[in-house]
């Protein structure tokens, strides 16, 4: 009854994937904001940092995949940013930093850049 071209389905899939990425980053940002308000030793901080780590570990794995169709320079830049987020998140988790603002700002920039 319905006929869709492969290009239409693929476009929808890409749009859906980008929407999911934006949603994940928005959720991470919300958690980081709550953690910032409660402090580095709070349960909110543990939850936010764990979520950030899971999201960016998954993103980095996808970006490193040969199947990822983003331009290689963009992929490399995003991997570098992701590694910084993971390192900074770990520093916060270990009590060596309280840079929630940096984690939030960088995450917002990445989220807002997804088109």
Residue, then its C-alpha position, 0 to 999 in steps of 0.5 A: x500500500x505504501x511505497x517508500x524509496x530507499x533514500x526516504x527511509x535512509x533520510x528518516x533513519x539519519x534524522x531519527x539518529x540525530x534526534x536521539x543523539x540530541x536527546x541523549x546530550x540534552x539528558x546528559x546536560x540536565x543531569x550535569x546541571x542537577x549535579x552542579x547544583x548538588x555538588x561533586x559528592x552527591x548522588x546526582x553527580x555520580x548519576x550524571x558522570x556515569x551517564x556522560x561516560x556511557x554516552x560518550x563511550x558509545x559515541x566514540x566507538x561509533x565515530x571510530x567505526x569505518x561504517x561512520x559516514x561523517x568526514x574523517x576530520x570531523x570524526x577525529x575532532x569529535x573523538x578528541x572532544x569526547x576523550x576530553x569530556x571523559x577525562x574531565x568527567x573522571x577528574x570530577x568523579x575523583x574529586x580533582x575538579x568540579x568543572x561541571x560548567x565546562x562539561x555542560x558548555x561543551x555538551x551544549x555546543x555539540x548538541x546544538x551543532x547536530x543538524 
